[in-house]
Amino acid sequence: MLNHSPKKKILVTGAGGFIAHHLACRLKEMGHWVRGADVKLPEYSLTKADEFLQVDLRDRDNCDAAVKGMDEVYHLAADMGGIGYISQSHAEITVNNTLMDVNMVAAAQAAGVKRLLYSSSACVYPQFLQHDPDVTPLREEDAFPAQPEEGYGLEKLYTEKLCQYFTEDYGMETRVVRFHNVYGPLGTYDGGREKAPAAISRKIAMARDGDAIEIWGDGKQTRSFMYIDDCVEGIIRIMQSDHREPLNLGTDELVTIDELVDIVAEASGKTIGKRHDTSKPQGVRGRNSDNSRLRQVLGWEPAIHLRQGIVPTYSWISGQVSERRPGAGTAGTIAAVAAPNR
Ligand code: NAD
């Protein structure tokens, strides 16, 4: 069980998005005072934050306003999406995330924030270690020598080092978490930024029994997937730990994308065929998390199996899909506020 530490004032950036919205809810349940910040409100649920700043965090003044009076910052805001999005927008993603990350880390230090957690990604790992679907799980020290995912991954690796420098030069406590594919209810499931579990759930929800759905790549590429509840638990545990180096946060349950499709199909109760499209981006061939250090540092690791976590995820996405069918309306959702220039 997590320590229920004294009530703190906590900023959660990206709180209009998937992971940070769930995190803000959990921090509220723990009794903390929470300020959310994002260019948009949560799309599928009301925020539980005590205060919500709807601001562009690429702007330093907005970062200064967001960190004011805060004890801790969980910095999750990022311009991100699935492989289709991050492989086609290198310049825009790199500029947006660099501005946001540099300004947020510097603003937190200037405001005397005690601790900042930065959400990095498994995309920092070298591509040359991920050519085989039967991949060796990635250990934290494998990040160097570096050959990260272009744009998105390179910028994440840069900000990891920035956090280290702010600790060394200014004594600001930083924590760095490398997420491996997170999924669950209230995550983006359409529009081009969704990731594989959400995209596959949407396609299956829209398919009839016996239909075939399109799969990006040959379906043999491998990944591990972490359910949102494990992700939030891990983030808070890592923030509370004494560990200053980057840590993997993911499961080591490796599946092929074809297996993921079969697991979602099983949850849906439909028989689903597969049409592979190898002209579509598929990212690295294989990626898995080595959780040895996570276990050593926290005495804990994500434990929710994909087959378990997919059930509520599929159920939520299929509910959204039926609500959004023409004529069905969008009951229970808040309209997203358009993000400027993104
Ligand atoms: P998300 O897209 O749902 O949330 C990110 C939020 O950042 C969005 O709500 C977006 O509006 C906000 N944002 C973007 N630009 C902004 C700006 N200029 N100013 C203010 N807010 C801005 O993504 P998520 O899946 O919740 O990811 C959260 C964090 O975790 C990100 O840093 C992401 O890079 C990292 N991550 C996620 C995964 C995953 O599988 N979901 C994997 C690895 C890393």
Residues whose N, C-alpha, C, O or C-beta is under 5 A from the ligand:
A	BS01	NAD	G14 G16 G17 F18 I19 A20 A37 D38 V39 K40 V55 D56 L57 R58 L76 A77 A78 D79 M80 S119 S120 S121 A122 F179 H180 N181 V182
